[in-house]
Amino acid sequence: MKRIFLLIIISVLIFTISCEKEVSVTAPEPPLPTGKLFVASYPEEALIFLNSKFTGSLTPDTILFLEEGVFNLTLKKTYFKDISTSVTITKHSLSSIYIDYRNYSGVLGNINIDSKPRGAQIFLDDSATGKVTPNILSNIFPGEHEIKLKFEGYWDSKTILPIESGKTIYPYINMIDSLVWVNYNLSNSGLPDLYINHTAIDKYNVKWISTLSRGLVRFDDKIWTIYNSNNSPLPMDNIKFVGVDLQNRKWICTQAGLIVFDDICWTVYNSQNSGLPTDWISCVDFDLNGDAWIGTSLGVVKYDGANWIVYDDTNSPLVSDIIESITIDEQGNKWIGTANQGMAKFNGSSWTIYNSSRTEFPKNVAGGIEIDKTGTIWLGVAFRNQIAGGTTFSADEFNWTNWVGTPSIDVKAIAVDVNNNKWFANSENGLSKYNGAGWKHYTKLNSRIPSDRISSITLDQAGNKWISTYEGGLSKYKGD
């Protein structure tokens, strides 16, 4: 009897435990598909699509976990036509496919090229094609290709062209006459320095080039002659500025005095042997009598060949003695730009001062003062856009306009050509031209300027622009 009772208890316990156990009714997850596809192409890095869906992969790559069956494979690549084909995937195996775009029709493109002047040799990706413009280059593989044109007497012209499958592009290239832009540097000329402060041109069209650290250079379009502290009386090799007087003498401004050179003899003036108040000389211009007006760090100095007269803040209305630029107009007015107190006008007897204490006038007039064909005064202003002034004024008013067309906040020099175009040398942004209605800018990206750091611009007798640069040497531009 006890045995029967014990069996009943055990049976109840087993039934109770089995009833409390959870029973799963979720079907087990099916195994992942085992099909694989390796896709490669020429060229590589084509986007891989299966059944119109991007796989997230680029060629070459392997696509995993594919179902068995037939898929539509499409490759997409920039500049190329889409390539589509069918691929069959089987279980537990790797399928492979290689697509060579060169084997498909309609993939290639064409270039129908013309130029001015015609007859230029055509190079494709640095390889000669044996053709000259105008001509058609057929069956070009898609992508970005370099086209180079060569023609005697013109600068080589290079451009990158995007070629698309099945399309023809029609580039027209204006080549630049090599005589329009001529760049002088250490490798192709006698120029000893790539850093040029200023270029002056004398009455015989000889160029006098002031370098930053290699002295003064004379260039007559054939011969380069270098004057420095080792072979001449020049006291230093950093030449800031050169002015040419009515007798064709060169007045050479340095931080160690003023030197006058008549092509034979040198005369050195400094604070020890002349009436100069300092050896720091920045600029010089000449009045109708041929008297020199000299800018220094201690005022303006007039020198008539015998007498030295100094104008500074102790004996004139000049507010600043640091003189950066001097221009003398046809009436004999002296326009004097200072480093920190605007500009002064001196007519020989009375002064007019233009500075920020009276108006919104800029403080630093260090980029030259030019007067155009209409009498408008143009100022090169450091760290602000250049400013233009009106032609009528009195002692109490002067209408000034802040011009913002130039891309630089630091104009180093201004020149006015025979057509009254204004040319601005920008310290960081190349050369700018203003014709009265609009602007044109010349930089390394769109012209042959060797540097965007322009220190001065001077016009010769033929109207050629001589552009002094920092880092790029000297450039001559005869265009526009």
C-alpha positions in Angstrom: 0.0 0.0 0.0 2.8 2.4 0.8 4.4 1.6 -2.5 1.2 2.6 -4.4 0.9 5.9 -2.4 4.6 6.7 -3.2 4.0 6.1 -7.0 0.9 8.4 -6.9 2.9 11.3 -5.3 5.7 11.0 -7.9 3.2 11.0 -10.7 1.6 14.2 -9.4 5.0 15.9 -9.1 6.0 15.0 -12.6 2.7 16.3 -14.0 3.0 19.6 -12.1 6.6 20.2 -13.3 5.7 19.4 -16.9 2.7 21.8 -16.8 4.9 24.8 -15.6 7.5 24.4 -18.4 7.3 27.0 -21.2 6.7 25.5 -24.7 8.1 27.4 -27.7 5.8 27.9 -30.7 8.2 30.2 -32.8 9.6 28.5 -35.9 13.4 28.4 -36.0 15.0 31.1 -38.2 15.9 29.8 -41.7 19.6 29.7 -42.5 21.1 32.7 -44.4 21.4 32.3 -48.2 24.7 31.0 -49.2 25.1 32.4 -52.7 28.0 34.7 -53.4 29.0 37.0 -56.3 32.3 38.6 -57.0 32.2 41.6 -59.3 35.2 43.2 -60.9 35.4 45.8 -63.6 37.7 48.0 -65.7 38.0 50.7 -64.7 37.4 50.0 -61.1 35.2 51.7 -58.5 31.9 51.2 -60.3 28.8 51.1 -58.1 27.2 47.6 -58.0 23.4 47.3 -58.2 21.4 44.1 -58.1 17.8 44.1 -59.3 18.0 48.0 -59.3 19.1 48.2 -55.6 22.5 49.5 -54.6 24.5 46.9 -52.8 26.7 49.4 -51.0 29.7 48.0 -52.8 32.1 49.2 -55.5 34.1 47.1 -57.8 36.0 44.9 -57.1 34.0 43.4 -54.3 32.1 40.2 -53.2 28.4 40.3 -52.5 27.4 37.8 -49.8 24.1 36.1 -48.7 22.4 35.9 -52.1 19.4 33.7 -52.8 19.7 31.2 -55.6 18.3 32.6 -58.9 18.9 35.0 -61.7 19.7 38.6 -60.9 20.0 41.8 -63.0 23.5 43.3 -62.4 24.1 46.9 -63.2 27.3 48.9 -62.9 27.1 52.7 -62.6 30.2 55.0 -62.9 30.6 58.8 -63.4 31.1 59.7 -67.1 30.2 56.1 -68.2 27.0 54.7 -69.6 25.3 52.1 -67.3 26.3 48.5 -68.0 23.7 45.8 -67.3 23.8 42.0 -67.5 22.2 38.9 -66.0 24.0 36.7 -63.4 23.0 33.4 -62.1 23.5 32.6 -58.4 23.6 29.1 -57.1 23.7 27.8 -53.5 26.9 27.2 -51.7 29.0 28.6 -54.5 30.8 31.8 -55.6 29.9 33.2 -58.9 32.3 35.7 -60.6 31.9 38.3 -63.3 34.3 40.8 -64.9 33.0 43.7 -66.9 35.4 45.5 -69.2 33.8 48.8 -70.3 36.0 48.8 -73.4 34.1 45.8 -74.8 30.7 47.6 -74.8 29.4 49.8 -77.6 28.5 53.4 -77.0 30.9 53.8 -74.1 33.5 56.1 -75.8 33.1 59.8 -76.4 34.6 62.4 -78.8 36.3 65.8 -78.8 35.6 68.2 -81.6 38.2 70.8 -80.9 38.9 74.2 -82.5 41.3 77.0 -81.5 42.5 80.5 -82.2 44.8 80.5 -84.0 44.0 77.4 -86.0 46.7 74.9 -86.8 47.8 74.2 -83.2 49.2 70.8 -82.4 46.9 68.7 -80.3 48.2 66.6 -77.4 45.9 64.2 -75.4 47.2 63.4 -71.9 50.7 64.4 -72.9 50.7 62.2 -76.0 50.9 63.7 -79.5 47.8 62.9 -81.5 49.4 63.9 -84.8 46.5 66.3 -85.5 46.1 70.0 -85.6 43.1 72.2 -84.9 40.3 72.2 -86.0 39.9 68.4 -85.7 38.0 65.5 -84.1 39.5 63.2 -81.5 37.3 60.1 -81.6 36.8 57.1 -79.3 38.0 58.8 -76.1 37.6 56.7 -73.0 35.3 58.5 -70.5 36.8 60.5 -67.7 38.8 63.7 -67.3 41.4 64.2 -69.9 44.1 66.9 -70.4 44.2 68.6 -73.8 47.3 70.6 -74.6 47.7 72.8 -77.7 51.0 74.0 -79.0 51.6 76.7 -81.6 54.8 78.7 -82.3 54.7 82.2 -80.8 51.9 81.3 -78.3 51.9 80.0 -74.8 51.0 76.3 -74.5 47.4 76.0 -73.6 46.3 73.2 -71.2 42.7 72.4 -70.1 40.9 69.5 -68.5 37.9 68.2 -70.4 35.3 65.8 -69.0 34.4 63.1 -71.6 31.1 61.2 -71.3 30.0 58.0 -72.9 28.4 58.5 -76.3 28.8 62.3 -76.3 30.8 64.8 -78.3 32.1 68.0 -76.7 33.1 71.1 -78.6 35.9 73.0 -76.9 37.1 76.3 -78.4 40.4 77.5 -77.0 41.8 81.0 -77.4 45.6 80.7 -77.2 47.6 83.5 -75.7 50.3 85.2 -77.7 53.6 84.6 -75.9 54.5 88.2 -76.4 51.3 89.4 -74.6 52.6 87.9 -71.3 56.4 87.7 -70.8 57.6 86.6 -67.4 61.2 87.2 -66.3 62.6 85.0 -63.5 65.8 83.5 -62.3 66.0 80.8 -65.0 65.2 82.8 -68.1 66.7 86.2 -67.5 69.4 88.2 -65.8 67.0 89.0 -62.9 68.7 88.2 -59.6 65.7 88.2 -57.3 62.1 87.0 -57.5 61.0 89.7 -55.0 60.6 93.0 -56.8 59.6 96.2 -55.0 59.2 98.6 -57.9 60.0 99.1 -61.5 60.7 102.6 -63.0 61.0 103.4 -66.8 63.2 106.2 -68.0 62.8 108.4 -71.1 64.8 105.8 -73.2 62.4 103.1 -72.2 65.0 101.4 -70.0 63.6 99.6 -67.0 65.1 100.2 -63.5 64.0 97.3 -61.2 64.2 97.6 -57.5 64.7 94.3 -55.8 64.1 93.3 -52.2 67.6 91.9 -51.6 69.7 91.9 -54.7 70.2 95.6 -55.6 69.1 97.6 -58.6 68.7 96.0 -62.1 68.9 97.9 -65.4 67.1 96.2 -68.3 67.0 97.7 -71.8 65.0 94.8 -73.3 68.2 93.0 -74.2 70.9 93.4 -71.5 70.5 92.9 -67.8 72.9 94.9 -65.6 73.0 94.5 -61.8 74.1 97.2 -59.4 74.5 96.2 -55.8 76.5 97.2 -52.7 79.5 95.1 -53.9 80.0 96.7 -57.3 78.6 100.2 -56.9 78.2 103.0 -54.3 74.7 101.6 -53.3 74.7 101.5 -49.5 72.4 98.5 -49.4 70.7 95.9 -51.7 67.1 96.5 -50.6 65.9 99.1 -53.1 62.5 100.5 -52.2 61.7 102.8 -55.1 63.3 104.6 -58.1 62.2 107.9 -59.5 63.4 109.4 -62.9 63.7 113.2 -63.2 63.5 115.5 -66.2 67.3 115.0 -66.8 66.8 111.2 -66.9 68.7 110.8 -63.6 67.7 107.9 -61.4 66.8 108.7 -57.8 67.2 105.6 -55.8 65.4 105.3 -52.5 66.7 103.0 -49.8 66.7 102.8 -46.0 70.3 103.8 -46.0 70.0 107.1 -47.9 69.2 108.5 -51.3 71.4 107.8 -54.3 71.3 109.7 -57.6 72.7 108.0 -60.7 73.1 109.7 -64.1 74.3 106.5 -65.9 77.9 107.5 -65.2 78.3 109.0 -61.8 76.8 108.1 -58.4 75.9 110.6 -55.7 74.9 109.4 -52.3 72.9 111.6 -49.9 72.3 110.7 -46.3 71.6 112.4 -43.0 75.3 112.9 -42.5 76.2 114.7 -45.7 73.0 116.5 -46.7 69.9 118.2 -45.5 68.0 114.9 -45.3 66.6 114.4 -41.8 66.9 110.6 -41.9 68.4 107.8 -44.1 65.0 106.2 -44.4 63.8 107.2 -47.9 60.5 105.9 -49.3 59.6 107.8 -52.5 60.4 110.8 -54.7 58.7 112.9 -57.4 59.6 116.0 -59.4 57.8 119.3 -59.9 57.6 121.4 -63.0 60.9 123.1 -62.1 62.6 119.8 -61.8 62.9 120.0 -58.0 62.8 116.8 -56.1 60.2 116.1 -53.4 61.4 113.3 -51.2 59.3 111.2 -48.9 61.1 110.1 -45.7 60.2 108.8 -42.2 60.7 112.3 -40.8 58.7 114.3 -43.2 58.8 115.7 -46.8 62.0 117.1 -48.2 62.3 119.5 -51.1 65.7 119.6 -52.9 66.4 122.0 -55.7 69.9 120.9 -56.3 71.3 123.3 -53.7 68.9 123.8 -50.9 67.2 121.2 -48.7 63.8 122.2 -47.1 62.2 119.8 -44.7 58.4 119.9 -44.0 57.3 118.0 -40.9 54.9 118.2 -38.0 56.9 121.0 -36.4 56.8 123.5 -39.2 53.8 122.5 -41.3 50.3 121.2 -40.9 51.5 117.6 -41.6 50.1 115.4 -38.9 52.4 112.5 -39.7 56.0 112.5 -40.7 56.0 109.0 -42.1 55.6 109.6 -45.9 54.7 106.7 -48.1 53.8 108.3 -51.5 54.1 111.6 -53.4 52.5 112.6 -56.6 52.7 116.0 -58.2 49.9 117.0 -60.6 50.0 119.3 -63.7 49.2 122.3 -61.6 52.2 121.6 -59.3 50.1 120.5 -56.4 51.9 117.9 -54.2 49.7 115.1 -53.0 51.4 113.4 -50.1 50.3 110.1 -48.6 51.2 109.2 -45.1 51.4 105.9 -43.3 49.0 106.7 -40.5 47.4 110.1 -40.9 45.8 110.2 -44.3 46.9 112.6 -47.1 48.1 116.2 -47.5 47.9 118.5 -50.4 50.5 121.3 -50.7 50.3 123.9 -53.5 53.6 125.6 -52.6 52.1 128.0 -50.1 49.1 126.4 -48.4 48.2 123.0 -47.1 45.0 120.9 -47.0 44.9 117.9 -44.8 42.6 114.9 -45.4 42.5 112.5 -42.5 40.1 110.6 -40.3 39.9 113.3 -37.7 37.8 115.4 -40.2 36.2 112.8 -42.4 36.0 109.0 -43.0 39.3 109.3 -44.8 41.6 106.3 -44.6 44.7 106.6 -42.5 47.2 104.6 -44.5 47.7 106.0 -48.0 50.7 103.8 -48.8 49.7 102.4 -52.2 50.4 105.4 -54.4 48.4 108.4 -55.6 47.4 108.6 -59.2 45.4 111.2 -61.2 43.5 110.0 -64.2 42.6 111.8 -67.5 39.6 113.5 -65.9 41.5 114.8 -62.9 40.0 112.2 -60.5 42.5 111.3 -57.8 42.9 107.6 -57.0 44.5 106.4 -53.8 46.0 103.1 -53.0 45.1 102.4 -49.4 46.6 99.7 -47.3 44.3 97.4 -45.4 41.3 99.0 -47.0 39.9 99.2 -50.5 41.3 102.1 -52.6 39.5 105.4 -52.6 38.6 107.7 -55.4 38.2 111.4 -55.1 36.2 114.0 -57.0 37.6 116.6 -59.3 36.1 119.7 -57.6 36.7 120.6 -54.0 37.4 123.4 -51.6 39.5 123.7 -48.5 36.6 122.4 -46.4 35.1 119.6 -48.4 36.2 116.9 -50.7 33.9 114.1 -52.0 35.5 110.7 -51.6 34.1 107.4 -52.7 35.1 104.1 -51.2 35.5 101.7 -54.1 35.0 98.0 -53.5 35.6 96.5 -56.9 39.2 95.5 -56.3 39.5 92.1 -54.5 42.2 93.3 -52.2 42.1 95.3 -49.0 45.7 96.3 -49.6 46.4 98.2 -52.9 50.2 98.6 -53.4 50.2 100.8 -56.6 48.0 102.3 -59.3 48.6 103.2 -62.9 46.4 104.9 -65.5 46.7 104.0 -69.2 46.0 106.1 -72.3 42.4 105.0 -72.4 42.0 106.1 -68.7 41.8 102.6 -67.5 42.9 102.2 -63.9 45.2 99.3 -63.0 45.6 98.2 -59.4 48.4 96.2 -57.9 46.9 94.1 -55.2 49.1 92.7 -52.5 47.5 89.3 -52.4 44.9 89.0 -55.2 46.7 89.8 -58.5 46.1 92.7 -60.8 42.8 94.5 -61.3 41.6 96.8 -64.1 38.8 99.3 -63.9 37.5 100.9 -67.1 34.9 103.1 -65.6 32.1 100.7 -66.0 33.4 97.3 -64.8 36.3 95.3 -63.4 38.6 92.7 -64.8 40.8 90.7 -62.5 44.0 88.9 -63.4 45.3 86.1 -61.2 47.5 83.0 -61.5 44.3 81.0 -62.3 43.2 83.0 -65.3 46.3 84.7 -66.7 50.1 84.4 -67.0 50.9 86.4 -63.9 53.6 84.5 -62.1 52.4 85.5 -58.6 49.2 87.0 -57.1 51.4 89.2 -54.8 51.8 92.4 -56.8 54.0 95.2 -55.5 53.8 97.7 -58.3 52.7 98.4 -61.8 54.3 100.8 -64.3 53.4 101.6 -67.9 56.0 102.0 -70.6 55.9 104.3 -73.7 54.1 101.6 -75.7 51.5 101.1 -73.0 52.9 97.7 -71.8 52.2 97.0 -68.2 55.4 96.1 -66.2 54.2 94.2 -63.1 56.5 93.8 -60.2 55.7 90.8 -58.0 56.7 89.2 -54.8 57.8 85.5 -55.4 57.3 85.6 -59.1 59.8 88.1 -60.5 58.9 90.6 -63.2 56.1 90.3 -65.7 55.3 92.3 -68.9 51.7 92.4 -70.2 50.8 94.2 -73.4 47.2 93.2 -73.6 44.0 95.3 -73.1 
